[in-house]
Amino acid sequence: MQELSKITWQGYARKNGKKGIRNRVLVIYTVKCAEFVAQQIVRESGSGDVELLGFDGCTDNQYAVNLLISFIRHPNVGAVLAVGLGCEYVQPEWLSRIAQEEGKVTDWLFIQNEGGTRAAVRRGLSFVEEALCALRETPRVPMGFSDLIIGAECGGSDYTSGLAGNVVVGRFYDRLVDEGGTAIFEEIVEAIGLDGLLLSRAANEQARREIRYTYDKALDYCRSVRQYSVSPGNFAGGLSTIEEKSMGAVIKSGSRPIQGVIKVSSPAPHPGLWLLDSTPDPYWMQFGITNPNDNEGLMDLISCGAHIVFLVTGRGNVVGSAVSPCIKITGNEATFARMEEDMDFDASPVLRGECSQSELALRLAGMVADTAAGRMTKSEALGHHEFFVPYKYQEKQVSFKKACEE
């Protein structure tokens, strides 16, 4: 079998020492009132390398602010423009200052100070033009699988997700971890009934405590909102219970030891396999439902530094993601045929006995390498760059560690 360590490509060197696979200008709006101006700046720039991101809320929320900061620091981002109205809590000036500290091209503006919509758009377009020129000079550096951080989640699952789609991701994750890369999986609310399996894979006692705490919290959360993460679409796709869905969802993590649990916007401390916890913490469970849509889940993974994200979907999906390319995978032959314009990877051959799981994982690795080298995913080519930044409450990573030890 081909050695992944021999596969390399050229990435983008960041001044903070990180390596990116895209070189994008990120236009961030800091309140809903500034969204239209930010959208116009992105639209009128005419460049696929200029992307939109923003937070609708006028009041402060540390969870949302941390998400914005994590995207500013993301290695796929080379330049940042922060756009505010002028009276919101989240200040564009200090977001721009963070980008400057990271060594990125940056600027900020208040629409009120610029004189309104058209003037603010003109100012923003002027910055974007300068930023795109500056980013052409970004140094290129060799990258390989050991440099990659990849996140995975599933949505619109059917019976093929646990038999093929998530299986190929798990097999690929095993290879990625073995090569020294970083793999992140999430959706602890889709691991109901599998706490024993997760605990048996803990890399050490601290990881075991973190998994135990995270699983119990997720179960309490599901009970408190009287809803488990299973939908009518899952039932229509052949899944019967949350336990059955859980078995398919967890298999995307592969078989390697779980190094521990990380929080949204907190990078993994070191390479390996990590579980991402996105469930609101106990005393704020009523504030910020966990993963209200697939795009929040993708955002959560990217906030932890994922260069690429996988979205496994048996029934099909059309979304993409901001900042990091999204590779959409299905194990359903009919779904791939019906939605080939949107789906990237067909995992169904393994169900027909046309290849082994290991062979399929190697094909996925090839697509990952091509994507990292610059080949656009289906969603990128179509212009999908969806995002979702909610209000939510979560403990900081340090506080979380202490809670697990108690």
C-alpha positions in Angstrom: 0.0 0.0 0.0 1.2 3.5 -0.9 3.0 5.3 1.9 1.3 8.6 2.7 4.6 10.0 4.0 5.9 10.2 0.4 3.0 12.4 -0.7 3.7 16.2 -0.4 2.4 19.5 -1.8 3.1 23.2 -1.4 1.4 25.0 1.4 1.4 28.7 2.6 3.8 29.7 5.4 2.3 31.9 8.1 4.3 34.3 10.2 3.1 32.5 13.3 4.7 29.3 12.2 1.6 27.6 10.9 1.1 26.2 7.4 -2.1 26.6 5.4 -3.6 25.0 2.3 -5.6 28.1 1.2 -4.6 31.7 1.1 -7.9 33.6 1.8 -9.0 37.1 2.7 -11.6 36.9 5.4 -14.2 39.7 5.7 -15.8 39.6 9.2 -18.9 41.5 10.2 -19.3 42.0 14.0 -23.0 42.5 14.1 -26.1 41.8 11.9 -26.4 45.5 11.0 -23.0 45.3 9.2 -23.7 42.1 7.3 -25.0 43.7 4.1 -21.9 45.9 3.7 -19.6 42.9 4.4 -21.5 40.8 1.8 -21.2 43.5 -0.8 -17.5 43.8 -0.2 -17.1 40.1 -0.8 -19.5 40.0 -3.8 -18.0 43.0 -5.5 -14.4 41.8 -5.0 -15.1 39.1 -7.6 -12.6 36.7 -6.1 -13.2 33.2 -4.8 -10.4 33.8 -2.3 -12.4 36.4 -0.4 -14.9 34.9 2.1 -17.5 36.1 4.5 -17.9 35.3 8.2 -19.8 37.1 10.9 -21.8 37.2 14.2 -25.3 38.5 14.2 -25.6 39.3 17.9 -25.4 42.9 19.3 -24.7 41.7 22.9 -21.5 40.1 23.9 -21.0 36.3 23.9 -17.5 34.8 24.6 -18.3 31.6 22.7 -19.0 33.5 19.5 -16.0 35.8 20.0 -13.7 32.9 20.5 -15.0 31.4 17.2 -14.3 34.6 15.3 -10.8 34.8 16.8 -10.1 31.2 15.9 -10.9 31.9 12.3 -8.7 35.0 12.3 -5.8 32.8 13.5 -6.6 29.9 11.1 -3.7 29.0 8.8 -5.9 29.0 5.7 -6.5 32.8 6.3 -3.9 35.3 5.1 -5.7 38.6 5.5 -8.6 39.9 7.6 -11.0 42.8 7.3 -13.3 43.5 10.3 -16.5 45.4 9.5 -18.6 46.9 12.3 -21.5 49.3 12.4 -20.3 51.3 15.3 -22.3 50.5 18.4 -22.0 46.8 19.0 -20.1 45.0 21.7 -17.7 43.0 19.4 -15.3 45.6 18.3 -13.7 45.3 14.8 -10.6 47.2 15.9 -9.5 44.6 18.4 -10.3 41.8 16.0 -8.0 43.4 13.5 -5.4 43.9 16.2 -5.4 40.1 16.9 -4.9 39.5 13.1 -2.0 41.9 13.2 -0.4 40.1 16.1 -0.7 36.9 14.0 1.3 38.6 11.3 -1.6 38.9 8.9 -2.6 41.7 6.5 -5.5 43.4 8.2 -7.7 46.5 8.5 -11.0 47.4 10.1 -13.8 50.0 9.7 -17.0 51.3 11.3 -19.8 51.9 8.7 -21.0 54.9 10.7 -17.6 56.6 10.5 -17.2 55.9 6.8 -20.5 57.6 6.0 -22.8 54.8 5.2 -23.2 51.8 2.9 -21.5 52.8 -0.4 -18.6 54.6 1.3 -17.9 51.6 3.5 -18.1 49.2 0.6 -15.6 51.3 -1.3 -13.2 51.4 1.6 -13.5 47.7 2.1 -12.9 46.9 -1.6 -9.8 49.1 -1.5 -8.4 47.0 1.3 -9.3 43.7 -0.3 -7.6 44.6 -3.5 -4.4 45.5 -1.6 -4.6 42.3 0.5 -5.0 40.1 -2.5 -1.9 41.7 -4.1 0.1 41.2 -0.8 -1.0 37.5 -0.5 0.5 36.7 -3.9 3.9 37.1 -2.1 3.1 34.6 0.6 6.0 32.1 0.9 5.3 28.5 -0.1 6.5 25.6 2.0 6.3 21.8 1.6 3.5 20.1 3.5 2.5 16.4 4.0 -0.1 14.4 5.9 1.9 14.9 9.2 1.1 18.6 8.9 -2.6 18.2 8.4 -5.5 18.7 10.8 -8.7 17.2 9.5 -12.2 17.2 11.1 -15.1 15.0 10.4 -18.8 15.0 11.1 -21.9 13.3 9.6 -25.3 14.7 8.7 -28.3 13.4 6.8 -27.2 9.9 7.8 -28.8 6.7 6.4 -27.9 3.0 6.7 -24.9 3.4 4.4 -23.3 6.0 6.6 -22.3 3.4 9.2 -21.4 0.7 6.6 -19.4 2.7 4.1 -19.2 6.5 4.4 -18.1 6.8 8.1 -16.1 3.6 7.7 -13.8 5.0 5.0 -13.2 8.1 7.1 -12.3 5.9 10.1 -9.9 3.9 8.1 -8.4 7.1 6.7 -8.1 8.6 10.2 -6.1 5.6 11.3 -3.6 6.2 8.5 -3.5 10.0 9.2 -2.8 9.4 12.9 -0.1 6.9 12.1 1.5 9.4 9.8 1.7 12.0 12.6 -1.3 14.0 11.6 -4.2 15.2 13.7 -7.8 13.9 13.4 -10.8 15.4 15.1 -14.3 13.9 15.4 -17.3 15.3 17.2 -21.0 14.7 17.8 -20.8 13.2 21.3 -24.7 13.4 21.3 -24.5 10.8 18.5 -22.5 8.4 20.7 -25.3 7.6 23.0 -25.0 4.0 24.2 -21.3 3.7 23.3 -19.6 5.1 26.4 -18.0 1.8 27.1 -16.4 1.7 23.6 -15.1 5.3 23.9 -13.7 4.8 27.3 -11.9 1.6 26.2 -10.0 3.7 23.6 -8.8 6.4 26.0 -5.1 7.0 25.6 -4.6 7.6 29.3 -6.4 8.1 32.6 -6.9 11.9 32.0 -8.4 11.2 28.6 -10.7 8.6 30.2 -11.9 11.2 32.7 -12.5 13.7 30.0 -14.5 11.3 27.9 -16.6 10.2 30.9 -17.4 13.8 31.8 -18.2 14.7 28.2 -20.4 11.7 27.6 -22.4 12.1 30.8 -22.9 15.8 30.1 -24.2 15.0 26.6 -26.6 12.4 27.9 -27.9 14.8 30.5 -28.3 17.4 27.8 -30.3 15.1 25.5 -32.6 14.2 28.5 -33.0 17.9 29.5 -34.2 19.0 26.0 -36.1 15.7 25.5 -34.5 15.1 22.1 -31.8 12.8 20.9 -29.8 13.4 17.7 -31.9 11.3 15.4 -34.3 12.7 12.8 -37.2 11.7 10.5 -34.7 11.7 7.7 -32.5 9.1 9.5 -35.5 6.9 10.0 -36.5 7.2 6.3 -32.9 6.3 5.5 -33.1 3.0 7.3 -31.9 3.8 10.8 -34.1 2.7 13.6 -32.7 4.1 16.9 -30.2 6.6 18.3 -28.1 3.6 19.4 -28.0 2.3 15.8 -27.1 5.8 14.5 -24.4 6.1 17.2 -22.6 3.0 16.0 -22.4 4.4 12.5 -21.4 7.9 13.7 -18.6 6.8 16.1 -17.0 4.5 13.5 -15.7 7.6 11.7 -13.2 8.0 14.5 -11.4 4.9 13.4 -9.6 2.7 15.9 -6.7 4.6 17.3 -6.5 5.8 20.9 -8.4 8.9 21.8 -5.9 11.4 23.2 -8.5 13.5 25.0 -11.4 16.0 24.6 -11.0 19.5 23.2 -13.4 22.4 23.3 -14.6 24.5 20.4 -12.0 27.1 19.3 -9.3 25.2 21.2 -6.6 23.5 19.0 -5.5 20.0 19.8 -2.4 20.1 22.1 -0.5 17.6 19.9 -1.1 15.3 17.0 -3.3 12.2 17.3 -7.0 11.5 17.5 -9.2 13.9 19.5 -12.9 14.1 20.5 -14.4 17.6 20.1 -17.1 18.6 22.7 -19.6 21.1 21.4 -22.4 20.5 23.9 -23.3 23.5 26.1 -22.0 23.1 29.7 -24.4 22.0 32.4 -25.5 25.3 34.0 -26.1 26.9 30.6 -27.8 24.1 28.8 -30.8 26.2 28.0 -28.6 28.7 26.2 -27.4 27.5 22.8 -28.6 24.2 21.6 -25.8 21.8 20.5 -25.2 21.7 16.7 -28.5 23.1 15.4 -27.3 22.4 11.9 -24.4 20.8 10.1 -22.7 24.1 9.4 -22.2 24.8 13.1 -20.6 21.4 13.4 -18.2 22.1 10.5 -17.4 25.6 11.9 -16.6 24.0 15.3 -14.1 21.6 13.7 -12.5 24.4 11.6 -12.2 26.6 14.8 -9.9 23.9 16.1 -7.6 24.4 13.2 -8.9 21.8 10.7 -7.4 22.5 7.2 -10.1 20.2 5.6 -13.4 18.9 6.9 -15.3 15.8 5.9 -19.1 15.8 5.9 -20.4 12.2 5.6 -24.0 12.2 4.4 -25.9 9.1 3.2 -29.0 11.1 2.1 -27.0 14.0 0.5 -26.1 17.6 1.3 -25.1 20.6 -0.7 -23.4 22.9 1.8 -19.7 23.9 2.0 -17.8 25.7 4.8 -16.0 28.9 5.3 -12.2 29.0 5.4 -11.6 25.3 5.0 -12.6 23.0 2.1 -15.4 20.6 2.8 -15.2 17.1 1.2 -18.7 15.5 1.1 -18.7 11.7 1.3 -21.6 9.3 0.8 -21.9 5.6 0.9 -25.2 5.6 -1.0 -24.7 4.9 -4.7 -28.1 6.4 -5.6 -27.3 9.6 -3.6 -24.0 10.0 -5.4 -25.6 9.5 -8.8 -28.4 11.9 -8.1 -26.3 14.6 -6.5 -22.9 14.1 -8.2 -22.6 17.9 -8.8 -22.4 18.4 -5.0 -20.9 15.1 -3.7 -17.1 14.7 -3.7 -16.5 11.0 -2.8 -18.4 7.9 -3.5 -17.8 5.2 -0.8 -20.4 2.8 -2.2 -17.9 0.5 -4.1 -17.0 -1.1 -0.8 -20.6 -2.2 -0.3 -20.6 -3.9 -3.8 -17.4 -5.7 -3.0 -15.5 -3.8 -5.7 -12.7 -2.8 -3.3 -11.5 -3.2 0.3 -12.0 -0.7 3.0 -8.2 0.0 3.0 -8.2 0.6 -0.8 -11.1 3.0 -0.4 -9.3 4.8 2.4 -6.3 5.2 0.1 -8.5 6.8 -2.6 -9.8 9.2 0.0 -6.2 10.0 1.0 -5.5 10.9 -2.7 -8.5 13.3 -2.8 -7.3 14.9 0.5 -3.8 15.4 -1.0 -5.3 16.9 -4.2 -7.5 19.2 -2.2 -4.6 20.3 0.0 -2.6 21.0 -3.1 -5.3 23.4 -4.3 -7.9 21.4 -6.2 -11.3 22.8 -5.4 -13.9 20.6 -3.8 -17.4 20.5 -5.3 -18.8 23.1 -2.8 -15.8 25.4 -3.4 -16.4 25.3 -7.2 -20.1 26.1 -6.7 -19.3 29.0 -4.3 -20.7 27.4 -1.1 -19.1 29.0 1.9 -21.8 28.6 4.6 -21.2 29.4 8.2 -23.1 29.7 11.5 -21.9 31.5 14.7 -24.5 31.0 17.5 -24.8 32.3 21.1 -23.6 29.5 23.4 -21.9 28.9 26.7 -18.9 26.6 27.2 -16.2 26.3 29.7 -12.7 27.3 28.7 -10.3 24.4 28.0 -8.4 25.0 31.2 -11.6 25.1 33.3 -12.9 22.0 31.5 -9.7 20.1 32.4 -10.2 21.0 36.1 -13.9 19.9 36.0 -12.9 16.5 34.6 -10.3 16.0 37.4 -12.8 16.8 40.2 
